[in-house]
Amino acid sequence: MKPVLLALMFLSDEHRAQMAQSFELIYAPDAAQAAAAIAAHGERITVALTIGATGLSAAQIDALPHLSLICALGAGYENIAVAHAKARGIVVANGAGTNDDCVADHAFGLLIATVRGIPKLDTLTRQGVWRTALPLPPNVSRKRLGIIGLGTIGKKIAQRALGFEMEVGYHNRSARSDVPHRYFADVTSLAEWADFLIVATPGGAGTQHLVNAPVLKALGPQGHVVNIARGSVIDTAALAQALRDGTLGGAGLDVYESEPAPPAELMDLDNVVLTPHVAGWSPEAVQASVDRFLENARRHLAGEAPVSPV
């Protein structure tokens, strides 16, 4: 008998087939299907696979009496009731490190796109507008980059920034001793110093609206902010106001508070570049995340510690 796996996020046909080699797979990629699956199969489910944005609540955990392992497919786990799970003796693991390069690449793509105004320039070019009718877009190179959250992804972003000869500063819960970059004890001071900000901090209550109106004002009218973390970290209403009144120069967002619906407050602004939470998605990154889950699960079911426990 294969162990029973509840999967609560989108999976391609190929990845579902890969998981089905080791598990009896119950695929429930939306809230309605999840509720139905737990009601019908809760007594049999031993492993749950989710993502940070979807999570697994305490009530859902309690409806799965034989659950022994919860895995997040990516690095984020902000909506998994981790403390509740551990109190029940359930192991929690994630996919830390499997998509860091992809996210860092996308962060820099958004930074260049918003600072250089690439989407807007594409539209104008198609309309026949030539460069002599346009303002000059600024450099990205040799500017000051502030990174909020210097974890594994933040460090990858900083590494890429050095290739652009940028000066890097960062804000973390505490200073790191293993990096040469300048540490700022609060986000506002970092924003005052930086030309651009990239948000790479975990989501959750502790970082809710960490980037707010005062931070955006400190970043300034030539400043740009990029978010590849969680939409909750930036105050969307404050961001929209700052972009409209010129307090802030531009933004590049892969995540937003309204997702999966696009942020209505920003849709008519041409100084915002939006992508649909795909920073961590590439064939290589998603495959690595699936492989990590399967290895975490294999180890757990064999009585071993997972590769990347939470």
Secondary structure, 3 states (H helix, E strand, C coil): CCCEEEECCCCCHHHHHHHHCCCEEEECCCHHHHHHHHHHHCCCEEEEEECCCCCECHHHHHCCCCCCEEEECCCCCCCECHHHHHHCCCEEECCCCCCHHHHHHHHHHHHHHHHHCHHHHHHHHHCCCCHHHCCCCCCCCCCEEEEECCCHHHHHHHHHHHHCCCEEEEECCCCCCCCCCEECCCHHHHHHHCCEEEECCCCCHHHCCCECHHHHHHHCCCCEEEECCCHHHECHHHHHHHHHHCCCCEEEECCCCCCCCCCHHHCCCCCEEECCCCCCCCHHHHHHHHHHHHHHHHHHHCCCCCCCEC
